[in-house]
Amino acid sequence: PVVACRCFFAVALATVIGVSPMVAQAQTVREGFTLDVSAGVGLNRANGETDFAVQGLSVGSGGFATNDLALTLRWALSGGFEDVTIQEPDGDLEKTTLAFGPQFLGPTAQLWLNDSLFVSAGIGLGVYGVHPLLDLIDRNSDLDISVDTRYGIGASLRSAFTVWQRENAALLFIGAEALPIFLDDDVVVGGGLVAGFQVL
C-alpha cells in the first residue's frame, strides 16, 4: 500500500504540473483566514482488497503564514459502502449498510508553487472504521459498532490546480488526494480525484 500511495502521487503530481501551465496565471494575494472544502471519488485499499470509495466531504481551516504557505487543521475521509449483518444486544440480527474507510484529522501545510498549483501534506490522527457522517445505520438502534474503529497515525497528501479563481477572494480546484493510515498490523490507503472550493 505504501508503494502504491507513492506511485499514485507521483503520477498525480506529474499530471497537475503538466496541466498547470495551461491555466491562466494571475498575481494573487493570499493572506489571513482560509477555508477549503472538497469531495470526489476514488479507491480504498484495506485488508488486501481494493474497493470503490467516495472521497467524502473534507474540510480544512486555518490561515496563511506567508503568501505561499497556509497552515490549517484538516479533516478528510474516504468511504466505501458495505452491506453487513450485525447482532443486536437482544440477539436479533439486523442488516444494515455501513461506510468504512480511512479518516484523517490533523495539521497540514499547503504550499503554493505558483498561482495555479499547490501541494499539501500533514500528519495526525488516523482512524479506520465506520464514518460518522456517511453510515446509513438507524440512529435509533442499539447496535454497538465501536469494535469496527481502529486508530493509528494518519497522513494527508494532496496536489491540485485551480480551474477558476476570483482575484484574492476564492477559487475552485481539481486534484488528487491520498490518505494513508498506519495501523498496528496494517496500512490502509484511501485516495482519489477531488474537486473543491477554497476561500483565500
C-alpha positions as CSV (number, residue, x, y, z in Angstrom):
1,P,0.0,0.0,0.0
2,V,2.9,2.4,0.8
3,V,4.4,1.8,-2.7
4,A,1.0,2.2,-4.3
5,C,0.5,5.5,-2.5
6,R,3.9,6.8,-3.7
7,C,3.2,5.8,-7.2
8,F,-0.3,7.4,-7.1
9,F,1.1,10.8,-6.0
10,A,4.0,10.7,-8.4
11,V,1.5,10.3,-11.3
12,A,-0.9,12.9,-9.8
13,L,1.9,15.4,-9.3
14,A,3.2,14.9,-12.8
15,T,-0.3,15.4,-14.2
16,V,-1.0,18.6,-12.4
17,I,2.4,20.0,-13.2
18,G,1.8,19.2,-16.8
19,V,-1.6,20.8,-16.9
20,S,-0.9,23.9,-14.7
21,P,0.9,25.9,-17.4
22,M,-2.3,25.8,-19.4
23,V,-4.1,27.6,-16.7
24,A,-4.1,31.4,-16.9
25,Q,-1.6,33.0,-14.4
26,A,-2.6,35.8,-12.1
27,Q,-0.8,37.6,-9.4
28,T,-2.7,36.6,-6.2
29,V,-2.5,37.9,-2.7
30,R,-3.1,35.2,-0.2
31,E,-3.3,36.3,3.5
32,G,-5.3,35.8,6.6
33,F,-8.1,33.3,7.1
34,T,-8.6,30.4,4.6
35,L,-11.1,27.6,4.4
36,D,-11.3,24.8,1.8
37,V,-13.9,22.1,1.2
38,S,-13.6,19.2,-1.2
39,A,-15.1,15.9,-2.3
40,G,-14.6,13.3,-5.0
41,V,-14.3,9.6,-5.9
42,G,-11.5,7.1,-5.6
43,L,-10.4,3.8,-4.2
44,N,-9.8,2.3,-0.7
45,R,-7.1,-0.4,-0.1
46,A,-7.6,-2.4,3.1
47,N,-7.2,-6.0,4.3
48,G,-5.7,-6.9,0.9
49,E,-8.8,-5.7,-1.0
50,T,-9.4,-2.6,-3.2
51,D,-12.9,-1.1,-3.4
52,F,-14.5,1.9,-4.9
53,A,-14.8,4.8,-2.5
54,V,-16.4,8.2,-2.1
55,Q,-13.8,10.9,-1.1
56,G,-16.2,12.3,1.5
57,L,-16.7,15.9,2.4
58,S,-13.3,17.1,3.6
59,V,-12.7,20.4,5.4
60,G,-9.6,22.4,6.2
61,S,-9.5,25.7,8.1
62,G,-6.6,27.9,9.1
63,G,-4.6,30.9,7.9
64,F,-1.7,32.0,5.6
65,A,1.6,32.3,7.3
66,T,3.0,33.8,4.1
67,N,1.6,34.5,0.6
68,D,2.6,30.9,-0.4
69,L,2.2,28.9,2.8
70,A,-1.0,28.2,4.6
71,L,-1.3,26.2,7.9
72,T,-4.6,24.5,8.5
73,L,-6.4,21.9,10.6
74,R,-7.9,19.4,8.3
75,W,-10.4,16.6,8.5
76,A,-10.6,14.3,5.5
77,L,-12.2,10.9,4.8
78,S,-12.7,8.3,2.1
79,G,-15.5,5.8,2.5
80,G,-16.8,2.7,0.7
81,F,-20.3,1.3,1.4
82,E,-20.7,-2.3,2.6
83,D,-23.8,-4.4,3.5
84,V,-23.3,-6.2,6.8
85,T,-25.4,-8.2,9.3
86,I,-24.9,-7.2,12.9
87,Q,-26.3,-8.9,16.0
88,E,-28.2,-6.6,18.4
89,P,-27.8,-6.8,22.2
90,D,-31.1,-8.8,22.3
91,G,-29.8,-11.4,19.9
92,D,-31.7,-10.3,16.8
93,L,-29.9,-9.9,13.6
94,E,-30.2,-6.7,11.6
95,K,-29.0,-6.0,8.1
96,T,-27.6,-2.5,7.5
97,T,-25.3,-0.6,5.2
98,L,-22.1,0.9,6.7
99,A,-19.5,3.2,5.3
100,F,-16.0,2.0,6.1
101,G,-12.8,3.8,5.3
102,P,-9.8,5.9,6.5
103,Q,-10.2,9.2,8.2
104,F,-7.5,11.9,8.9
105,L,-7.6,14.7,11.5
106,G,-4.6,16.9,12.0
107,P,-2.5,19.9,11.0
108,T,-1.4,20.3,7.3
109,A,0.8,22.7,5.4
110,Q,-0.4,23.9,2.0
111,L,2.4,25.2,-0.3
112,W,1.5,27.2,-3.4
113,L,4.2,26.6,-6.1
114,N,2.6,29.2,-8.3
115,D,-0.8,30.9,-8.6
116,S,-2.3,27.8,-10.2
117,L,-0.7,24.9,-8.4
118,F,-0.5,23.8,-4.8
119,V,0.7,20.8,-2.8
120,S,-0.4,19.9,0.7
121,A,0.8,17.4,3.4
122,G,0.2,16.7,7.1
123,I,0.5,14.1,9.8
124,G,-2.0,13.5,12.5
125,L,-4.6,11.1,13.9
126,G,-5.6,8.2,11.6
127,V,-8.9,6.3,12.0
128,Y,-10.2,3.3,10.2
129,G,-13.8,2.3,10.8
130,V,-17.4,3.4,10.3
131,H,-17.7,7.0,9.1
132,P,-19.9,9.1,11.5
133,L,-21.3,11.2,8.6
134,L,-21.6,8.5,5.9
135,D,-23.1,5.5,7.6
136,L,-26.7,4.7,6.9
137,I,-27.3,2.9,10.2
138,D,-30.6,3.6,12.0
139,R,-29.7,6.1,14.8
140,N,-32.4,4.6,17.0
141,S,-30.8,1.2,17.0
142,D,-28.8,-0.1,20.0
143,L,-26.1,-1.6,17.8
144,D,-22.6,-1.2,19.1
145,I,-20.2,-0.6,16.2
146,S,-17.3,0.7,18.3
147,V,-15.3,-2.6,17.6
148,D,-15.1,-1.6,14.0
149,T,-13.0,1.5,14.8
150,R,-9.2,1.3,14.8
151,Y,-6.7,4.1,15.4
152,G,-3.2,4.9,14.2
153,I,-1.0,7.5,12.6
154,G,-2.6,9.2,9.5
155,A,-1.3,11.4,6.7
156,S,-3.0,13.6,4.2
157,L,-1.3,14.2,0.8
158,R,-2.7,16.5,-1.9
159,S,-1.8,18.1,-5.1
160,A,-4.2,20.3,-7.1
161,F,-4.5,23.1,-9.7
162,T,-7.0,25.9,-10.0
163,V,-9.7,25.9,-12.7
164,W,-11.3,29.1,-11.7
165,Q,-10.3,32.0,-9.5
166,R,-11.8,35.2,-8.2
167,E,-8.9,37.5,-7.6
168,N,-7.8,37.5,-3.9
169,A,-11.1,36.0,-2.8
170,A,-11.9,32.4,-3.7
171,L,-11.1,29.6,-6.2
172,L,-12.2,26.2,-7.5
173,F,-9.6,23.4,-7.8
174,I,-9.2,19.9,-9.1
175,G,-6.6,17.5,-7.8
176,A,-5.7,14.2,-6.2
177,E,-5.6,13.2,-2.5
178,A,-4.3,10.2,-0.6
179,L,-5.0,9.2,3.0
180,P,-2.6,6.5,4.2
181,I,-3.4,5.3,7.7
182,F,-0.7,3.3,9.6
183,L,-2.3,0.8,12.0
184,D,-0.6,-1.7,14.3
185,D,-0.9,-4.6,11.8
186,D,-1.8,-3.0,8.5
187,V,-1.6,0.1,6.3
188,V,-4.9,1.3,4.9
189,V,-4.9,3.7,2.0
190,G,-7.7,5.8,0.6
191,G,-7.2,8.0,-2.4
192,G,-8.8,9.5,-5.5
193,L,-9.6,12.6,-7.5
194,V,-11.3,15.5,-5.8
195,A,-12.8,18.9,-6.7
196,G,-13.0,21.7,-4.1
197,F,-13.5,25.3,-3.2
198,Q,-11.2,27.5,-1.2
199,V,-11.6,30.9,0.4
200,L,-8.4,32.9,0.3
